[in-house]
């Protein structure tokens, strides 16, 4: 019985979030990617570029 309610709760969250929730999440990711790309510097030292790659991977 408990699993049934948990599954129903998950379905309700998915339905209530809907496309708007996905769009908001994509917009947030887009802002983060834009911020990371603006920090990229091809003339930076190797350590700075390595740290930038770590940030990208995170």
C-alpha positions in Angstrom: 0.0 0.0 0.0 2.8 2.4 0.9 4.5 1.8 -2.5 1.2 2.6 -4.2 1.0 6.0 -2.5 4.7 6.7 -3.2 4.2 6.0 -6.9 1.1 8.2 -7.0 3.0 11.0 -5.3 5.8 10.7 -8.0 3.2 10.8 -10.8 1.5 13.8 -9.3 4.8 15.6 -9.0 5.6 14.9 -12.6 2.2 16.0 -13.8 2.1 19.1 -11.7 5.6 20.1 -12.7 4.8 19.6 -16.4 6.5 21.4 -19.3 6.9 24.6 -17.3 9.1 22.9 -14.7 11.3 21.4 -17.4 11.6 24.8 -19.1 12.6 26.4 -15.9 15.2 23.7 -15.3 16.6 24.2 -18.8 16.8 27.9 -18.4 18.7 27.5 -15.2 21.2 25.1 -16.9 21.5 27.5 -19.8 22.4 30.3 -17.4 25.0 28.1 -15.7 26.6 27.1 -19.0 26.6 30.6 -20.3 28.4 31.7 -17.1 31.0 28.9 -17.4 31.6 29.7 -21.1 32.1 33.4 -20.3 34.9 32.4 -17.8 36.8 30.3 -20.4 40.2 31.9 -21.2 42.4 30.1 -23.8 45.4 32.1 -22.6 45.0 31.1 -18.9 47.6 29.0 -17.2 47.3 25.2 -17.2 46.1 25.2 -13.6 43.3 27.7 -14.3 42.2 25.8 -17.4 42.2 22.5 -15.4 40.1 24.1 -12.6 37.7 25.5 -15.3 37.3 21.9 -16.7 36.5 20.6 -13.2 33.8 23.3 -12.8 32.4 22.2 -16.2 32.3 18.6 -15.2 30.6 19.4 -11.9 
